[in-house]
Amino acid sequence: MNDQKKINHQKNGGVIKKAPPKGKVISSDYRELFKEAEAREPKEHLRAEDTASALPEGEEEKKEGAAKHWPDPAGAVKAAVKAAQEGFDVLQEEKPETAAPSPSGEEEPHFHARGTHRAPRLATGIVVLLLALVGVGYLATALGTQIYRAVTDDSRERAYDEFLEPLVMQDPDAFSSQASADEQMVLAASLWKALEDNSASYTSYDESGRTLVPLADVSDACHSLFGPEAELQLNNTEIDSFFTFDTDTNQFHVTPFSTQSSYVPYTESIRTEDGKTVLRVGYVAPTDSWRSDEEDAPEKPTPVKYMEYVLEKDNETEYVVQIREPADGPVPSSSQ
């Protein structure tokens, strides 16, 4: 059998022709690699046959078994080339995108402006910066508004004006305690406060058209103004011209009276002294333009005099315990 292989080998001129590799050859280097592998392969076959004929039968079987375990170099090269060729074929199947032809028929070159990819980022940054500036401006405006309201808020002072109005209407003299206060002034102030607090509920009148006010309401108003220990003195109630007191019915007969001819309070400052609240209260005259309903009326009045009202607190209720002149005098310096 080996002699037959030699004869066939000699007839073919020592060259064994093989079929060319399948697929496309993509490089001349691969062709040279195939030629070298094919030229070297017959010599290797001859060496193998000579060696096999010289060895004993047992050794020949061992040699053949060992050859089966060693890879064939030429086969490995062929496999690598085949894999490369298949990959190249796959790439060739994917057609690259072609640019749209120009109106003239010629393919226009693709140009990319330098830095154009930065434009969206720059626009986004500008928008974010503008939004941040708007937010800062809004916060600054809101904070400024809150500070302005806190500085100019006079709701507490105006609440004291409403509380003191029945008392300031009487233009009371100074007193150091409720016991030393003028009794007639205390009664008149308490009656006016009762009228203001309960005017909607007073629907009964006497034959002269005067409003009937219960004594209990006036007593409650007295405690609200001067404290829980204050008491009304009902002696000489006929002296005042706008009310009388009926001891049989314990009712006051009050003649309608306008407050437009009396002083009204305007609290200018609030401070604490020895745990007591001290109010600097201005007396606004009826002729002050601030009290008019005209559009050009000033924002603040011009008081004609000042007094200090000292208040104490019982639980959550404050009441007047003292009225005194300010240290700089009751009359404003501009009026002196």
TAFENCOR-V180495 format. One record per residue. N is the residue number from 0. OMEGA is omega as a letter, one per 20 degrees, with the letter a starting at -180 (none if undefined). NEAR is the number of other C-alpha atoms within 8 Angstrom. D_FIRST is the distance of its C-alpha to the first C-alpha in Angstrom with 1 decimal. Layout:
# TAFENCOR-V180495
n & omega & near & d_first
N & OMEGA & NEAR & D_FIRST
N & OMEGA & NEAR & D_FIRST
This chain:
# TAFENCOR-V180495
n & omega & near & d_first
0 & r & 4 & 0.0
1 & r & 6 & 3.8
2 & r & 6 & 5.4
3 & r & 7 & 5.2
4 & r & 8 & 6.6
5 & a & 8 & 8.9
6 & r & 8 & 10.1
7 & a & 8 & 10.9
8 & a & 11 & 12.5
9 & r & 8 & 14.5
10 & a & 7 & 15.7
11 & r & 8 & 17.1
12 & r & 6 & 19.0
13 & a & 8 & 17.5
14 & r & 8 & 18.9
15 & a & 7 & 17.4
16 & r & 4 & 20.3
17 & r & 4 & 21.4
18 & r & 4 & 24.3
19 & a & 4 & 27.5
20 & r & 4 & 28.9
21 & r & 5 & 31.3
22 & a & 7 & 35.0
23 & r & 5 & 37.3
24 & a & 8 & 36.7
25 & a & 6 & 40.0
26 & r & 6 & 39.7
27 & r & 7 & 38.3
28 & r & 6 & 37.3
29 & r & 10 & 34.7
30 & r & 9 & 33.2
31 & a & 8 & 33.0
32 & r & 8 & 31.4
33 & a & 9 & 28.6
34 & r & 8 & 28.1
35 & a & 8 & 27.8
36 & a & 9 & 25.4
37 & r & 8 & 23.1
38 & a & 9 & 23.4
39 & a & 8 & 22.6
40 & r & 8 & 19.6
41 & r & 11 & 17.0
42 & a & 8 & 18.3
43 & r & 8 & 17.9
44 & r & 8 & 14.2
45 & r & 8 & 13.8
46 & a & 8 & 15.9
47 & a & 8 & 14.1
48 & r & 9 & 10.7
49 & a & 8 & 12.9
50 & a & 8 & 14.8
51 & a & 8 & 12.1
52 & a & 7 & 10.9
53 & a & 6 & 14.6
54 & r & 8 & 15.7
55 & a & 7 & 16.1
56 & a & 6 & 14.6
57 & r & 6 & 17.8
58 & r & 8 & 18.1
59 & r & 10 & 14.7
60 & r & 8 & 15.9
61 & a & 8 & 19.2
62 & r & 8 & 17.8
63 & r & 8 & 15.9
64 & r & 8 & 19.2
65 & a & 8 & 21.2
66 & r & 8 & 19.4
67 & a & 7 & 20.2
68 & r & 6 & 23.9
69 & a & 6 & 24.2
70 & r & 8 & 25.0
71 & a & 6 & 23.2
72 & a & 6 & 25.9
73 & r & 7 & 24.9
74 & r & 8 & 25.1
75 & r & 9 & 28.5
76 & r & 8 & 29.8
77 & a & 9 & 28.8
78 & a & 8 & 30.4
79 & r & 8 & 33.6
80 & a & 9 & 33.8
81 & r & 10 & 33.4
82 & r & 8 & 36.2
83 & a & 8 & 38.4
84 & r & 12 & 37.9
85 & r & 9 & 38.8
86 & r & 8 & 41.9
87 & r & 8 & 42.9
88 & r & 8 & 42.6
89 & r & 8 & 44.9
90 & a & 7 & 47.4
91 & r & 7 & 47.4
92 & a & 6 & 48.3
93 & a & 6 & 51.5
94 & r & 5 & 53.9
95 & r & 4 & 56.5
96 & r & 4 & 60.1
97 & a & 4 & 61.8
98 & r & 6 & 65.4
99 & a & 6 & 67.9
100 & r & 9 & 68.6
101 & r & 8 & 72.0
102 & a & 5 & 74.6
103 & r & 5 & 73.8
104 & r & 6 & 70.2
105 & a & 7 & 68.9
106 & a & 8 & 67.2
107 & r & 8 & 69.6
108 & r & 4 & 68.4
109 & r & 4 & 68.5
110 & r & 4 & 71.1
111 & a & 5 & 72.0
112 & a & 5 & 75.4
113 & r & 5 & 75.3
114 & a & 6 & 76.8
115 & r & 7 & 77.1
116 & r & 7 & 75.3
117 & a & 7 & 78.2
118 & r & 8 & 80.8
119 & r & 7 & 80.3
120 & r & 8 & 80.5
121 & r & 8 & 83.7
122 & r & 8 & 85.3
123 & r & 8 & 84.5
124 & r & 8 & 86.0
125 & r & 8 & 89.1
126 & r & 8 & 89.6
127 & r & 8 & 89.2
128 & r & 8 & 91.7
129 & r & 8 & 94.2
130 & r & 8 & 93.9
131 & r & 8 & 94.4
132 & r & 8 & 97.5
133 & r & 8 & 98.9
134 & r & 8 & 98.4
135 & r & 8 & 100.1
136 & r & 8 & 103.0
137 & r & 8 & 103.4
138 & r & 8 & 103.5
139 & r & 8 & 106.0
140 & r & 8 & 108.2
141 & r & 8 & 108.0
142 & r & 8 & 108.8
143 & r & 8 & 111.7
144 & r & 8 & 113.1
145 & r & 8 & 113.0
146 & r & 8 & 114.7
147 & r & 8 & 117.3
148 & a & 8 & 118.0
149 & a & 7 & 118.3
150 & a & 6 & 120.7
151 & a & 6 & 122.8
152 & r & 7 & 122.7
153 & a & 6 & 126.3
154 & a & 6 & 125.8
155 & r & 7 & 127.2
156 & a & 12 & 130.3
157 & r & 10 & 130.9
158 & r & 8 & 130.6
159 & r & 9 & 133.4
160 & a & 12 & 135.5
161 & a & 7 & 135.4
162 & a & 7 & 136.3
163 & a & 9 & 139.2
164 & r & 10 & 140.7
165 & a & 11 & 143.3
166 & a & 10 & 144.5
167 & r & 12 & 144.5
168 & a & 11 & 146.5
169 & a & 11 & 149.5
170 & a & 7 & 149.4
171 & r & 8 & 149.9
172 & r & 7 & 151.6
173 & r & 9 & 149.6
174 & a & 10 & 149.6
175 & r & 10 & 148.1
176 & a & 8 & 147.5
177 & a & 11 & 147.6
178 & a & 5 & 150.9
179 & a & 7 & 152.6
180 & r & 12 & 151.4
181 & a & 8 & 153.9
182 & a & 8 & 154.2
183 & r & 8 & 154.9
184 & a & 10 & 151.9
185 & a & 11 & 149.7
186 & a & 12 & 151.0
187 & r & 9 & 150.6
188 & r & 13 & 147.0
189 & r & 15 & 146.0
190 & r & 10 & 147.5
191 & r & 9 & 145.6
192 & r & 11 & 142.4
193 & r & 13 & 143.0
194 & a & 9 & 143.6
195 & a & 7 & 140.4
196 & a & 6 & 138.2
197 & a & 8 & 139.6
198 & a & 8 & 141.2
199 & a & 5 & 139.2
200 & a & 5 & 140.6
201 & a & 9 & 144.3
202 & r & 7 & 145.6
203 & a & 6 & 149.0
204 & r & 9 & 152.1
205 & a & 9 & 155.8
206 & r & 5 & 158.7
207 & r & 5 & 158.6
208 & r & 7 & 154.9
209 & a & 11 & 153.9
210 & r & 14 & 150.6
211 & a & 13 & 150.8
212 & a & 12 & 148.5
213 & r & 9 & 148.3
214 & a & 9 & 149.3
215 & r & 6 & 146.1
216 & a & 9 & 143.9
217 & r & 13 & 146.1
218 & r & 11 & 145.9
219 & r & 9 & 142.1
220 & r & 12 & 142.1
221 & r & 16 & 144.4
222 & r & 13 & 141.9
223 & a & 11 & 139.1
224 & a & 9 & 141.0
225 & r & 12 & 142.8
226 & a & 13 & 141.0
227 & a & 6 & 141.4
228 & a & 6 & 144.6
229 & a & 10 & 146.4
230 & r & 7 & 149.3
231 & r & 9 & 151.1
232 & a & 7 & 154.9
233 & r & 7 & 156.6
234 & r & 4 & 160.1
235 & r & 5 & 161.7
236 & a & 10 & 159.1
237 & a & 8 & 161.8
238 & a & 5 & 161.8
239 & a & 7 & 158.6
240 & a & 6 & 159.2
241 & r & 8 & 155.8
242 & r & 11 & 155.6
243 & a & 11 & 157.8
244 & r & 11 & 157.0
245 & a & 9 & 158.2
246 & a & 6 & 158.6
247 & a & 4 & 159.1
248 & a & 5 & 155.7
249 & r & 9 & 153.9
250 & r & 11 & 152.8
251 & r & 13 & 153.1
252 & a & 13 & 154.5
253 & r & 11 & 152.7
254 & r & 9 & 153.8
255 & a & 7 & 151.0
256 & a & 5 & 150.6
257 & r & 5 & 148.4
258 & a & 6 & 146.4
259 & a & 6 & 146.4
260 & a & 6 & 149.5
261 & r & 9 & 148.1
262 & r & 13 & 145.8
263 & a & 12 & 142.1
264 & r & 12 & 139.8
265 & a & 13 & 137.0
266 & a & 13 & 135.1
267 & a & 9 & 133.9
268 & r & 8 & 132.4
269 & r & 10 & 131.4
270 & r & 7 & 131.3
271 & a & 8 & 131.4
272 & a & 7 & 134.3
273 & r & 4 & 134.8
274 & r & 5 & 132.5
275 & r & 10 & 134.4
276 & a & 11 & 133.6
277 & a & 12 & 135.8
278 & r & 12 & 136.0
279 & a & 13 & 137.6
280 & r & 13 & 139.0
281 & r & 13 & 140.5
282 & a & 14 & 143.4
283 & a & 14 & 142.8
284 & r & 10 & 146.1
285 & a & 10 & 146.5
286 & a & 5 & 146.9
287 & a & 10 & 143.5
288 & r & 8 & 141.4
289 & a & 10 & 138.3
290 & a & 9 & 139.8
291 & r & 7 & 140.2
292 & a & 5 & 137.7
293 & a & 5 & 137.5
294 & a & 4 & 134.1
295 & r & 4 & 135.1
296 & a & 10 & 136.1
297 & a & 7 & 134.9
298 & a & 5 & 132.0
299 & r & 5 & 134.2
300 & r & 11 & 137.9
301 & a & 7 & 140.5
302 & r & 11 & 142.2
303 & r & 11 & 145.9
304 & r & 10 & 145.7
305 & r & 15 & 143.4
306 & r & 13 & 143.6
307 & r & 12 & 141.2
308 & a & 13 & 140.4
309 & a & 12 & 139.2
310 & r & 12 & 137.2
311 & a & 10 & 136.2
312 & r & 9 & 133.5
313 & a & 8 & 134.0
314 & r & 4 & 130.5
315 & a & 5 & 129.1
316 & r & 7 & 132.4
317 & r & 10 & 134.2
318 & a & 13 & 138.0
319 & r & 13 & 140.6
320 & a & 13 & 142.5
321 & r & 12 & 144.1
322 & a & 13 & 145.0
323 & r & 10 & 145.8
324 & r & 10 & 146.3
325 & a & 10 & 143.5
326 & r & 4 & 143.9
327 & r & 4 & 144.3
328 & a & 8 & 146.9
329 & a & 9 & 146.8
330 & r & 9 & 147.5
331 & a & 11 & 144.6
332 & a & 5 & 145.2
333 & a & 4 & 145.0
334 & a & 6 & 148.0
335 & none & 5 & 150.2
